[in-house]
Amino acid sequence: MVTTTFPAAVRTLLGLTLLMSACTPQPPPSAAAEASRHVRNRFWVREDGVVARAETPPHAGIGQSTAYRYFDDVPDAHLVFRKRALHPGAAIGMHVLTHDEVYYVLSGRGELIVDDTAVEVGPGTAAFMHAGADVGLRQLGEADLVIIVAYPPVDVSAVGLEENSGVPSSGS
């Protein structure tokens, strides 16, 4: 076991810092924090088997995928969190982002195309893309490409999309 001895001045400074932090009055909880302790339905838990559905990949994609739309029904959510499995040969079509977005690869391999740059992605890879980026993703190899996608909710009325679809509405 290694023991570290601090000079007296450092010990005194550390002691004073700890004493000051212990004696500093803490602000009262915010109204939102206080309310959240007493309101039900502040969290949701979903399992893959309940939310999984087979569908064509979004943005005029090709092939087949399984979409996991965990919390699309949560009112006033400030984050969209999804998982998508692109089956062999599938791709999410090229599309210009209207918001910042993150892809995180859980398993499989793929080719991420952002603007004019293509990069191979695999397990443990995260990609952050700013609004305005032209983005597409295609599955490579024999195993499904499974990704997590996270982004802020889209104001469907502002961009002419059908709610929860990512597909232009018939009015556009």
Secondary structure, DSSP 8 states (H G I E B T S, - for coil): -------HHHHHHHHHHHHHHHHS------HHHHHHTT-S-S-----HHHHEEEE--TTT-BS-EEEEE-STTSTT-S-EEEEEEE-TT-EEEEEE-SS-EEEEEEESEEEEEETTEEEEE-TT-EEEE-TT-EEEEEEESSS-EEEEEEE----HHHHTB-TTT-SB-TT-
